[in-house]
Amino acid sequence: MAKQQAEAIATAARNTPADAAAPATQPVAPPTTGPTSAPADDASAAPALAAAAKASGVNSVVTGWFNQRQPETIPNLTLEQAASGLFRSRAAELLRQAATQPSGPAVSVIELPVQKTAYATQLVGVQPAWDANTLASSELQVQQMIERDFGQAIRARWLTFDAVARRTGWKDEMRSNRTPGDTSNDNGPANNVPIETPIGAG
């Protein structure tokens, strides 16, 4: 549909009272095998958007479960490959909206220029990508990602010239005017020294 029409439908859906906007089917507990094929069989799973679409004379559909990579095609939604990637990315932003604005339906307009169309979309449900068999490995992967990200920041500050020189009391005998930065902080470089300054940089 046209962007203007999609925005009108999305606005109407956002203004739906909270008690009427709740999905008919709530997210279920973590599956023991894999995700189900779809959150619901009809558009009643997203009553706010379905009502707004119906009032505008537009049909609404509910897709099957999908994430940024899987499945290869979004169930119940025909998109070109390039448009599919953009739709997945924009749809993921609805998760942030649902988390920060829980009082109303998570609704947005997703524009797909490659197909010259726009979709008014509503988040129906969320399901974990892991199941009972992969939970342990998923938790380990998240832990490793956190350690990597925090570790990089710590190492970047800990291994600068100023930080190492202060901790070891090192002085450059060839260049006596070269001294470590502010000694009030022994855990990292001075505030005016870029954290990316490597050891030995002149």
Secondary structure, DSSP 8 states (H G I E B T S, - for coil): --HHHHHHHHHHHHTS-HHHHS-SS---S--SS---S-S-SSGGGSHHHHHHHHHTT----------SS-SSS-TT----HHHHHHHHHHHHHHHHHHHH-TTS--EEEEEEGGGTEEEEEE------S--TTTHHHHHHHHHHHHHHHHHHHHHHHHTSHHHHHHHHT---SS-TT---S-TT-TTS--TTS-TT--TT--
